[in-house]
Amino acid sequence: MKPRKKTQGHPWSTHKFQSGFSLIEVLIALLVIAIGLLGIAGMQALALSNTSTARQRSLAAIQAASMGSMMRANRGYWESASSVDVTVTGSLSGTSWSSTTLSGSVSSQGTDCETSVCSAPLQMAAYDLQSWGLSIAQQLPNGTGRVQCAAGNPVSCQVSVSWSEKTVALNGAPGSSATQTYTLLVQP
C-alpha cells in the first residue's frame, strides 16, 4: 500500500462531496420541530375540551347538592310525601321561575315565594323546584332535573341532573353530543 500524500491548502478541500449537507440537516430539524408543535397544539385543544367537560360535570354536582340542601330545609314536605317523581325543565327565554316546567305532584303549585308568603311545605317545594330548574337551564346545555322519592323510614330520594355534552373526538364523531346524567342520593 502506498501512503497518502498530504495535500496542501484548505483542510476541507478533501470533502467536496459533502457540500450542502448542513442544509438537509436544518430542513429535517425544522420538520421534527413542526411535527412536535402540531402535537403540542393537539394536546392543548384536547385539554381545553376536557376542561369544559369537567366544568359541566362540576356544575351538575353543585346543582344536585343544591337541591339536596333545599330538600333538607323543607323536611315538612319531603319526609311526608309518600312518593314523589318530579321532572324539572327550565327555559332560557325568561329570567323568572315561571319559565320552568314541572311535571308530577307539585306541578299545580304556582306560588312565587319571593313576592308572597309560602305557608305550606308543598308551595315551598314547588318554588324550590322551579328556581332549581331555571338555574340548571342557565348553567347546563339542555339541562333538566329530576327528583324521585320513595316512601320509607327514612325517606330516600334520587336527585338527577341531565345535560347535553359534546363527546371527545377519540370516542365519537367530532361535534356529536351525548346526554350525561349525574345522580345524588338524598335522605331529607
Sequence and secondary structure as in RCSB ss.txt:
>XXXX:A:sequence
MKPRKKTQGHPWSTHKFQSGFSLIEVLIALLVIAIGLLGIAGMQALALSNTSTARQRSLAAIQAASMGSMMRANR
GYWESASSVDVTVTGSLSGTSWSSTTLSGSVSSQGTDCETSVCSAPLQMAAYDLQSWGLSIAQQLPNGTGRVQCA
AGNPVSCQVSVSWSEKTVALNGAPGSSATQTYTLLVQP
>XXXX:A:secstr
        S GGGG GGGTTHHHHHHHHHHHHHHHHHHHHHHHHHHHHHHHHHHHHHHHHHHHHHHHHHHHHHTH
HHHTT SEEEEEEEE TT SSGGGEEEESTTTT    TTTS   SHHHHHHHHHHHHHHHHHHHSTT EEEEEEE
 SSS EEEEEEEEEEE  TTTS TT EEEEEEEEEE  
